[in-house]
Amino acid sequence: MTASVAVVGASLAGLSAVRALRARGFHGTITLIGDEAHLPYERPALSKEFLHTGEPIELLEDHSETAELDAVWLLGRRAVGLSMSMPRSTHEPHIVQLDDGRTVAADIVILATGARPRRLPGVPGAHYLRSLDDACRLRETLNGAKRLVIIGAGFIGAEVAASASGLGVEVTLIDSAAIPASGALGETVASACATLHARNGVRLLAGARIEAIRADEVQLIGGARLAADAILVGIGSTPNTEWACDRNPLLHNQDGFLTDANGHTSIPGVYAIGDCARVHDPATGKHTRSEHWNAAITQAHTVAASITGTPPPARTAPYFWSRQYGKLLQLAGDPRAATYLRIIDGALDSESFTALYEHDGVPVAVCALDNPRLFTRHRKQLDRSLGVPSAGIHQPRRATLRRLPPTGAAQGADARDRL
């Protein structure tokens, strides 16, 4: 078995890889390298609970777990280069170069360097949210702010809007899309979720275009001026790949390290997981980058299984969740593969609903707002269906959805929704 593994990235994906390797019987040396000085913590909480409490949620179960994992921890150290042994028949280790001049040699390298917020040029003093230090700065600003303008109404922007509103801050949320989050949820469900903002006193300006940004004001095309004591930018992320790829043309990178379904990159002995990885999906034939908690853990276990020669985890449907205004939003599966949307419980304009996305009568995704029990039932059904070979695996595409009434409801004119 491999004698040594270096895991570059000490957040959820990297820590999960260490846990999975030990759980699967790997007894060799593991070195965990992280550019933050903090022990691993939950990033999802930074846009929600942390802004209220100021208390980070640690990922380690307790401090004794660090001893149980028996890893070498190099925190506060950034990887700046990767020298790869080619060909692997030489049995020479890979070398990770650190920003303090040290090097780490390992037979296997797992790349888990995550992503960083995409930035808007020329916006002095704007906040971005990725790290614990980012969240501390934002929380301090919100404690003295009256008006917050958020550029980008994706899930990070929406969660911060809900948290800041709960702190008594007047929030305006801006997005260039006519229906924010429609790429993830489909237009019908995304439109329903967007109404949460207005119901909770947050102004959403969808389809808005920015003309100029100043330290205390955002000016929109058309003349509207939005006064701001604080500005948060949440317009997506860029995977952290340059440090390894710039001097390694054989390490394939297309908005993320390209891997096969088992996490192997184009270099033998080098794997990639988490937000920095673009993983091949055998069902669609495409590479996708998933920036969600569940994907990071699953990919870590898949790579650990490949390294240790143990059975891989069962394939499950993609899953993520978001908490906004005290509501739990959950999605499993791929709505892009759907042609029908069926509301199976509640109503889209109510406080709770469950929507089933279908293709040729086969469920391909489920979304629920504050209905975890019914959601979990359908999510498990999706997971079970992935283990059964079927000709009904569909390519994700821009489809036209026909929304159907709830089971048992009177038939009426179909509403149409483009995903």
CORBEL-V748196 format. One record per residue. N is the residue number from 1. RES is the residue in one letter. BURIAL is b if it has 24 or more other C-alpha atoms within 12 Angstrom, else e. Layout:
n={N,N}
res={RES,RES}
burial={BURIAL,BURIAL}
This chain:
n={1,2,3,4,5,6,7,8,9,10,11,12,13,14,15,16,17,18,19,20,21,22,23,24,25,26,27,28,29,30,31,32,33,34,35,36,37,38,39,40,41,42,43,44,45,46,47,48,49,50,51,52,53,54,55,56,57,58,59,60,61,62,63,64,65,66,67,68,69,70,71,72,73,74,75,76,77,78,79,80,81,82,83,84,85,86,87,88,89,90,91,92,93,94,95,96,97,98,99,100,101,102,103,104,105,106,107,108,109,110,111,112,113,114,115,116,117,118,119,120,121,122,123,124,125,126,127,128,129,130,131,132,133,134,135,136,137,138,139,140,141,142,143,144,145,146,147,148,149,150,151,152,153,154,155,156,157,158,159,160,161,162,163,164,165,166,167,168,169,170,171,172,173,174,175,176,177,178,179,180,181,182,183,184,185,186,187,188,189,190,191,192,193,194,195,196,197,198,199,200,201,202,203,204,205,206,207,208,209,210,211,212,213,214,215,216,217,218,219,220,221,222,223,224,225,226,227,228,229,230,231,232,233,234,235,236,237,238,239,240,241,242,243,244,245,246,247,248,249,250,251,252,253,254,255,256,257,258,259,260,261,262,263,264,265,266,267,268,269,270,271,272,273,274,275,276,277,278,279,280,281,282,283,284,285,286,287,288,289,290,291,292,293,294,295,296,297,298,299,300,301,302,303,304,305,306,307,308,309,310,311,312,313,314,315,316,317,318,319,320,321,322,323,324,325,326,327,328,329,330,331,332,333,334,335,336,337,338,339,340,341,342,343,344,345,346,347,348,349,350,351,352,353,354,355,356,357,358,359,360,361,362,363,364,365,366,367,368,369,370,371,372,373,374,375,376,377,378,379,380,381,382,383,384,385,386,387,388,389,390,391,392,393,394,395,396,397,398,399,400,401,402,403,404,405,406,407,408,409,410,411,412,413,414,415,416,417,418,419}
res={M,T,A,S,V,A,V,V,G,A,S,L,A,G,L,S,A,V,R,A,L,R,A,R,G,F,H,G,T,I,T,L,I,G,D,E,A,H,L,P,Y,E,R,P,A,L,S,K,E,F,L,H,T,G,E,P,I,E,L,L,E,D,H,S,E,T,A,E,L,D,A,V,W,L,L,G,R,R,A,V,G,L,S,M,S,M,P,R,S,T,H,E,P,H,I,V,Q,L,D,D,G,R,T,V,A,A,D,I,V,I,L,A,T,G,A,R,P,R,R,L,P,G,V,P,G,A,H,Y,L,R,S,L,D,D,A,C,R,L,R,E,T,L,N,G,A,K,R,L,V,I,I,G,A,G,F,I,G,A,E,V,A,A,S,A,S,G,L,G,V,E,V,T,L,I,D,S,A,A,I,P,A,S,G,A,L,G,E,T,V,A,S,A,C,A,T,L,H,A,R,N,G,V,R,L,L,A,G,A,R,I,E,A,I,R,A,D,E,V,Q,L,I,G,G,A,R,L,A,A,D,A,I,L,V,G,I,G,S,T,P,N,T,E,W,A,C,D,R,N,P,L,L,H,N,Q,D,G,F,L,T,D,A,N,G,H,T,S,I,P,G,V,Y,A,I,G,D,C,A,R,V,H,D,P,A,T,G,K,H,T,R,S,E,H,W,N,A,A,I,T,Q,A,H,T,V,A,A,S,I,T,G,T,P,P,P,A,R,T,A,P,Y,F,W,S,R,Q,Y,G,K,L,L,Q,L,A,G,D,P,R,A,A,T,Y,L,R,I,I,D,G,A,L,D,S,E,S,F,T,A,L,Y,E,H,D,G,V,P,V,A,V,C,A,L,D,N,P,R,L,F,T,R,H,R,K,Q,L,D,R,S,L,G,V,P,S,A,G,I,H,Q,P,R,R,A,T,L,R,R,L,P,P,T,G,A,A,Q,G,A,D,A,R,D,R,L}
burial={e,b,e,b,b,b,b,b,b,b,b,b,b,b,b,b,b,b,b,b,b,b,e,b,e,b,e,b,b,b,b,b,b,b,b,b,e,b,b,b,b,b,b,b,b,b,b,b,b,b,b,b,e,e,e,b,b,e,b,b,e,e,e,e,e,e,e,e,b,e,b,b,b,b,b,e,b,b,b,b,b,b,b,b,b,e,e,e,e,e,e,e,b,b,b,b,b,b,e,e,e,e,b,b,b,b,b,b,b,b,b,b,b,b,b,b,b,e,e,e,e,e,e,e,e,b,b,b,b,b,b,b,e,b,b,b,b,b,b,e,b,b,b,e,b,e,b,b,b,b,b,b,b,b,b,b,b,b,b,b,b,b,b,b,b,b,b,e,b,b,b,b,b,b,b,b,b,e,b,b,b,b,b,b,b,b,b,b,b,b,b,b,b,b,b,b,b,e,e,b,e,b,b,b,b,b,e,b,e,b,e,e,b,b,e,b,b,b,e,b,e,e,e,e,e,b,b,b,b,b,b,b,b,b,b,b,b,b,b,b,b,b,b,b,b,e,e,e,e,e,b,b,b,e,b,b,b,b,b,b,b,b,b,b,b,b,b,b,b,b,b,b,b,b,b,b,b,b,b,b,b,e,b,e,e,e,b,b,b,b,b,b,b,b,b,b,b,b,b,b,b,b,b,b,b,b,b,b,e,e,e,b,e,e,b,b,b,b,b,b,b,b,b,b,b,e,b,b,b,b,b,b,b,b,b,b,b,b,b,b,b,b,b,b,b,e,b,b,e,e,e,b,b,b,b,b,b,b,b,e,e,b,b,b,b,b,b,b,b,b,b,b,e,b,b,b,e,b,b,b,b,b,b,e,b,b,e,e,e,e,e,e,b,b,e,b,e,e,b,b,b,b,b,b,b,e,e,e,e,e,e,e,e,e,e,e,b,b,b}
